[in-house]
Amino acid sequence: MNKIVAIITGIGEFLKLLWKTIKSIKYFGSTVDKFLAQLFDMCNRTLPVAALISLSIGAVLSLQTGIQLAGYGIQDRIGGIVGVSLCTELAPVMAAILMAGRVGSSITAEISSMTVYEEISALKTMNIDPVRFLVLPRFLACLIALPFLVIYMDLIGWLGGSLVSSMNQTISVSLSSFYNDLSQVVTLSDIMSGIIKSLFFAIAISIISCSVGLLAKGGPREIGNSVTKSVVASFISILLLDYFITRFLILVGLL
C-alpha cells in the first residue's frame, strides 16, 4: 500500500512540476544562456554513444533480417524493413533510454545535490524561482535534443544497415537498391511518428529527473538513491508511453 501511495504521489508531483514548467516558458528569454549550455551538454554526452548504438542496431537488424529474406529471394526489400523499424520504433526508444541514462541521471544528481546541500533553499531565499532557473532550461533543451538525436540515429542506423547488406555475400544488396527501397517504403509519417514519440519521451525524462532531484531529502547518500529512482522511473515511463503512443498513432493513421 505504501508503494502505491508513493507512486500516486510521484505522479502528482510530476504533473505539478510539468504545469509549473509550462507556465514558466514565458520567461524563456531570461534563461537562453542556460538553455544553450544544457543543449550543448546533452548533445555532447549522447551523440558519440548514439552513433555507436544506432550503427550496431542497423547492422544487426540488416544482417538478421536480410539472411531470412534471402531464403525467400526477396532480400532486395531489406531497405524498407530496416528503415521503418528504425525510424518508428528502435531509434526513438533507444535514444530515449540513452538520454535517460546519460542526461537524466546527471540532471537528477545535480539538482538533488543542490537540494541536499540547501542550495535550492538559498535560491528561494533570494527570490529566484528554482523551476524557472533550473527546470525550464533543461526541459526545453531536452525537447530539442531528443528529436534531433532520433533523426541522427535514423541516419546512422540506415548507414549501418546499408553497409552490411552490401558487404554480406548472402544478402548481397547494393547500396543503391537498399536506399531505393528505403525511399519507397519509408514515408514522412513514419519519420514524424518517431519524432512525436521523442517529444513525449523528452517531457517525461526531463520532468522526472528534475522532480526526483527537487524532492530529495536526507544526506549525501540520498543523491545516489535519487539517481536510481529517476533512471528507473524514466525507463518505465518510456516503455509505457511507447505502447500507448503507438496505439494512438495507429488509430489516427500515422502508423
Secondary structure by P-SEA (a helix, b strand, c coil): caaaaaaaaaaaaaaaaaaaaaaacccccccaaaaaaaaaaaaaacaaaaaaaaaaaaaaaaaaaaaaaaaaccccaaaaaaaaaacccaaaaaaaaaaaaccaaaaaaaaaaaaaaaaaaaaaaacccccccccaaaaaaaaaaaaaaaaaaaaaaaaaaaaaaaacccccccaaaaaaaaaacccaaaaaaaaaaaaaaaaaaaaaaaaaaaaccccaaaaaaaaaaaaaaaaaaaaaaaaaaaaaaaaaccc
